[in-house]
Amino acid sequence: MKIITITINGKEIKLEKAVTVLEAARSAGIKIPTLCYHEQLEKYGGCRLCLVEVEKMPRLQTACTLMVTDGMVVRTETEQIADVRRGILEFLLINHPLDCPYCDKAGECDLQDLVEKYGPAKGRFKEKKRKVKESLADSAIVRNMERCIMCTRCVRMCEGRQGASAIAVIDRGGHSHIEPFSGGKFDCEYCGNCVSVCPVGAIMSRLHRHSYRPWQVKEQHETVCPYCGVGCTVVAQVRDDVIMRVIPKLGSAVNNGMLCSRGRFGYEFVGSKDRLTTPLIRKNGTLVEATWEEAITLVAKKLSNIKVMFSSQAIAGIASLRCTNEDNYLFQKFMRAAVGTNNIDTTARTGFAGAQSFIENIFGQGATANIISGLANSDTVMVIGGDPTTMNPILGLQIRACARRNGNVLTIGSIDGLRNFDPTKLLPRLQTETALLEGIVTALREKKGLPGSNAALEAKIKDITISAAEVTDKTGVTVSELSVFVDLLAAAATFSLVIGKDIVQSAGGSYKLLLLSAINYLANGRIYLLSEKANEQGALDMGCAPDILPGYRPVAYPEFRKKCENVWHTELSEKPGLNLFEMVDAAEQGSLKAVYVMGENPLCNIPDSGRVEAAFRKLDFLVVQDIFLTETAKLADVVLPALSWAEKDGTFTNMERRIQRVRKSVHREGMDDWKIIAEISKNMGYGMDYRRAEDVFHEATRVSPLHRDLTYEDIENGDNIYPYKGEPLRDAKEDILIDRSAPAAATGKLYLKIEKPLFHSGTMSTKAPALINIYPQSVARISAETAQMLSLTEGDVVRVKTKTGSLALFVAIEKDGDRSSVKVGNNFEGKGAFRLTDCILDPVTKAPCLDSIEIAIEKVTA
């Protein structure tokens, strides 16, 4: 390897590879001013601020585009360069207003800093300044295009990195400025990544407008986004114990300076006036305020009495996909050691848990723990079962990046967020994915043969045979379309398969997962299982499931129980507990007397919510520990106010199985979830003595072989990923069980589809005003064709009815929507789609089948 040696400002710099002069200078700590350059964007060379002198070159050169060569001699700060930069700034100030005292960017404005350094003290030009009215049309973003310096960072970010292409340069010459294609208001994904890269005050977040200046930020805390399973690194900027702004961190392993709308604008729920602040106890049918001592004593006494009168099996716990690993570890320990039951589960049971278990039974544990950035580096990515750009937006960007790098993006079903990236797509008729996947497996096997490394899976693959003509007959996908799709799969050298929840939550879901596993096996790929909540993976890793202990050790095995018993100093039940759906059954039948819910809202997040509510009303005792008075909390006998993600320390584990630190950013009176549990446990006679979250984590690493010997220091930088440094996980595979149930043949009527909107995740986001302003309420999304057929227009109110319930919703019309389905989200309390679903489970994955729910639409009012 030849070392390149250059000299900048007399300093000799040695480089292992050719980079730009700007990058070489920065690597040596030499600052060259720029305005159009940004680390995340393609080289542009537009602003000319980075001009430098290079010996033996006749003119000044742009450092951001000039590549170094061996022996190059560069000077970055000379009188000639200063004069040129002064002149460039003078030209920029012709149009730029001198409103720094008013502008929120003052203090972190690159233009302001450069003018301070280079001048000019006074402008020579007297042209009339550009007049563009400040736009306050958007609730989340404010535009002041009089300040725009045409560096085009925002446009390049929107098009080149985000892939939204929502803004562009309009007009010419001195009148040029940036506008959304939609005109006045943004019609985009509201990621705000344009805000991140704007060097001046032209595009800014509106959430903190005129509320503080950058130098007034006293604290910055690096933590993890609380929304989806991607686990983006964010920095919470705090003033007077209030989060003023959340920004991404450049260089972070997961998101590298990018955020989605939820991560950037969804933090305001922390300071919501609706937050619970005081324990509540139900007296005479009404929840009334109580002291912590009263509430904790009552919960401990009630649970102890039920345990004595009806046995430990009459009590169940539902853990949280929003809470930390430490909270979840202690909650499952509480249920097992203090209460004495394995009746512990989470809403991961509605899809993620069963799918992961199924796939890992075929390929070995950790099979779904793949690095997200690997998607961009794949030459072929196949997506099925939902839109990754709305459920896990930053992961979705990696698929868009794959397309931009000339990779092949293959989609099955309508994936709106990828439609502008030239996917090779197959659109099978409603409820015919099984035949299509069988056709792909058959054709791929015939093209590539069987690798011979997984006998159990190959035995299943050999049984799958369907002709292309049959596929066409059943699905409507032509032989030619199928052939092109399979050819691309067969030619893939680096293949990735992205599976969304819709495929798991469908009739015959386990069989479809088998078919997808077969495709992945034949294409020698890696699997990404989309994850809806921030710590969905971590809650499972910590043992919040009825049949597994921390680290996925089966509770039925004495040697695994023994390890926990030694640390927890108590005997554990060998009997697997009730899962989420069995808890509802048991409550309905009266055998379950008490349920303890931590950070979850089962009345909204379990399908057939009406039945869940009726079952929970039969309980003798219901405890809810949460940050808001949710639908479930309103039904509780005791409500315990917990701290939010921003108010506590701990860890999350993302979908890559990367363990990351959650750090306290603001303070609030109250207790961490794990502290509340420890206090109740002590009152029940089972001592739990921890001083801080780190102590809980330390104990978890003693119990879970998966996490053995990990410390907070190990995970401090967020680069600790599976399989960590613990023991290899159990790799014994069981038989591959499948269920081939098929939904009833489509009748041509309308079907319910669960919408997973970009701007909401669960119900927490509905407490964030910025997100509510973008997406304010639950709606029925109906295709333009269906709306016309039913004589509906945008804004009409309809009643969406199924055999299990009905909801009155506003109509939102989708121009290119699927005419066979109506989308309803499950994000707004009282208006959740799960009110309309029944709960028939796949017998293998135990996930609910939600793809064949017929609906009727009745117009209520215009």
Disulfide bonds with the S-S distance in Angstrom:
none
